[in-house]
Amino acid sequence: MQTFKKIRLEIVIEQAVTERLAHLLDKEDHVHGYTIVPVHGGSGTHGLWTRDGMVTDAEGMMMFICILDPKFKDEVLEDLFSFLEHRIGIVNVSEVEVIRNEHF
């Protein structure tokens, strides 16, 4: 079966700015969709983190996953960096292969 090389972006961001990030990605010509999933916890430079005990969902974190053509990676990452520069969040970039090229 033929596969096509793409870039996968995973963006973990504060739930409070989820709508703003979605709006930014919707305006990107080269991002044709994304998936948003809740982050239930993890560990990083500030230690263990979990949603347990949080009073509202606004304190939580969300992960955006989007797949795009490699030739647009730098352009999209520059826009993401400008958005995330003064916010809590991380971006992971990885190479993936897909089987339905026309979706990305």
Sine and cosine of phi, psi and omega as CSV:
sin_phi,cos_phi,sin_psi,cos_psi,sin_omega,cos_omega
0.00,0.00,0.65,-0.76,0.01,-1.00
-0.98,0.18,0.66,-0.75,0.09,-1.00
-0.84,-0.55,0.30,-0.95,-0.06,-1.00
-0.78,-0.62,0.74,-0.68,-0.03,-1.00
-0.97,0.24,0.73,-0.69,0.00,-1.00
-0.65,-0.76,0.07,-1.00,0.09,-1.00
-0.92,-0.39,0.72,-0.69,0.06,-1.00
-0.95,-0.32,0.81,-0.58,0.08,-1.00
-0.96,-0.29,0.75,-0.67,0.13,-0.99
-0.88,-0.48,0.86,-0.51,-0.07,-1.00
-0.87,-0.49,0.90,-0.43,0.06,-1.00
-0.98,-0.18,0.82,-0.57,-0.15,-0.99
-0.60,-0.80,0.40,-0.92,0.07,-1.00
-0.87,0.49,0.68,-0.73,-0.04,-1.00
-0.86,0.51,-0.50,0.87,-0.05,-1.00
-0.88,0.47,-0.41,0.91,-0.01,-1.00
-0.94,-0.34,0.27,0.96,-0.01,-1.00
-0.83,0.55,-0.72,0.69,-0.04,-1.00
-0.90,0.44,-0.62,0.78,0.01,-1.00
-0.93,0.38,-0.64,0.77,0.04,-1.00
-0.92,0.38,-0.65,0.76,0.05,-1.00
-0.86,0.51,-0.67,0.74,0.02,-1.00
-0.89,0.45,-0.67,0.74,0.04,-1.00
-0.87,0.49,-0.73,0.68,-0.02,-1.00
-0.92,0.39,-0.57,0.82,0.03,-1.00
-0.90,0.45,-0.51,0.86,0.00,-1.00
-0.99,0.14,-0.25,0.97,0.00,-1.00
-0.95,0.30,0.85,-0.52,0.00,-1.00
-0.89,0.46,-0.46,0.89,-0.15,-0.99
-0.98,-0.22,0.07,1.00,0.10,-1.00
-0.96,-0.29,0.91,-0.41,-0.10,-1.00
-0.98,-0.19,0.23,0.97,0.04,-1.00
0.41,-0.91,0.20,-0.98,0.03,-1.00
-0.34,-0.94,0.26,-0.96,0.08,-1.00
-0.84,-0.54,0.65,-0.76,0.02,-1.00
-0.89,-0.45,0.79,-0.61,0.03,-1.00
-0.76,-0.65,0.56,-0.83,0.04,-1.00
-0.95,0.30,0.56,-0.83,0.09,-1.00
-0.98,-0.20,0.85,-0.52,-0.08,-1.00
-1.00,0.01,-0.27,0.96,0.02,-1.00
0.26,-0.97,0.02,-1.00,0.02,-1.00
0.17,-0.99,-0.20,-0.98,0.01,-1.00
-0.57,-0.82,0.60,-0.80,-0.01,-1.00
-0.39,-0.92,-0.49,-0.87,-0.06,-1.00
-0.89,0.45,-0.40,0.92,0.01,-1.00
-0.98,-0.19,0.24,0.97,0.05,-1.00
1.00,-0.03,-0.26,-0.97,-0.05,-1.00
-0.94,0.34,0.65,-0.76,0.04,-1.00
-0.71,-0.71,0.65,-0.76,0.05,-1.00
-0.53,-0.85,0.42,-0.91,0.05,-1.00
-0.96,0.27,-0.30,0.95,-0.03,-1.00
-0.81,0.59,0.75,-0.66,0.06,-1.00
1.00,0.06,-0.06,1.00,0.03,-1.00
-0.96,0.26,0.68,-0.73,-0.05,-1.00
-0.96,0.29,-0.66,0.76,-0.01,-1.00
-0.77,-0.64,0.30,-0.95,0.06,-1.00
-0.94,0.33,-0.33,0.95,-0.04,-1.00
-0.88,0.48,-0.37,0.93,0.00,-1.00
-0.99,0.13,-0.16,0.99,-0.11,-0.99
-0.99,0.15,-0.08,-1.00,0.01,-1.00
-0.84,-0.54,0.47,-0.88,0.04,-1.00
-0.77,-0.63,0.41,-0.91,0.06,-1.00
-0.87,-0.50,0.80,-0.60,0.14,-0.99
-0.99,-0.13,0.69,-0.72,0.07,-1.00
-0.83,-0.56,0.82,-0.57,0.08,-1.00
-0.63,-0.77,0.47,-0.88,-0.02,-1.00
-0.84,-0.54,0.72,-0.69,-0.05,-1.00
-0.60,-0.80,0.20,-0.98,0.03,-1.00
-0.93,0.38,0.70,-0.71,-0.04,-1.00
-0.83,0.56,-0.51,0.86,-0.06,-1.00
-0.93,0.36,-0.23,0.97,0.00,-1.00
-0.96,-0.26,0.06,1.00,-0.06,-1.00
-0.82,0.57,-0.80,0.60,-0.08,-1.00
-0.88,0.47,-0.66,0.75,0.01,-1.00
-0.88,0.48,-0.73,0.68,-0.01,-1.00
-0.93,0.37,-0.65,0.76,0.01,-1.00
-0.90,0.44,-0.59,0.81,0.06,-1.00
-0.88,0.48,-0.69,0.72,0.03,-1.00
-0.91,0.42,-0.64,0.76,0.03,-1.00
-0.90,0.43,-0.67,0.75,0.00,-1.00
-0.87,0.49,-0.69,0.72,0.03,-1.00
-0.86,0.50,-0.63,0.78,0.00,-1.00
-0.94,0.33,-0.65,0.76,-0.12,-0.99
-1.00,0.00,-0.18,0.98,-0.16,-0.99
-0.77,0.64,-0.61,0.79,-0.04,-1.00
-0.88,-0.47,0.48,0.88,0.01,-1.00
-0.78,-0.62,0.29,-0.96,0.13,-0.99
-0.98,0.19,0.79,-0.62,0.02,-1.00
0.22,-0.97,0.36,-0.93,0.04,-1.00
-0.71,-0.71,0.41,-0.91,0.05,-1.00
-0.78,-0.63,0.78,-0.63,0.12,-0.99
-0.94,-0.34,0.67,-0.74,0.02,-1.00
-0.85,-0.53,0.77,-0.64,0.03,-1.00
-0.59,-0.81,0.41,-0.91,0.08,-1.00
-1.00,0.01,0.72,-0.70,0.02,-1.00
-0.71,-0.70,0.18,-0.98,0.11,-0.99
-0.84,-0.55,0.64,-0.77,0.01,-1.00
-0.85,-0.53,0.31,-0.95,0.01,-1.00
-0.96,-0.27,-0.17,0.98,0.00,-1.00
-0.85,-0.53,0.99,0.14,-0.09,-1.00
-0.83,0.56,-0.60,0.80,-0.09,-1.00
-0.91,0.41,-0.26,0.97,0.02,-1.00
-0.99,0.14,-0.20,0.98,-0.11,-0.99
-0.79,-0.62,0.00,0.00,0.00,0.00
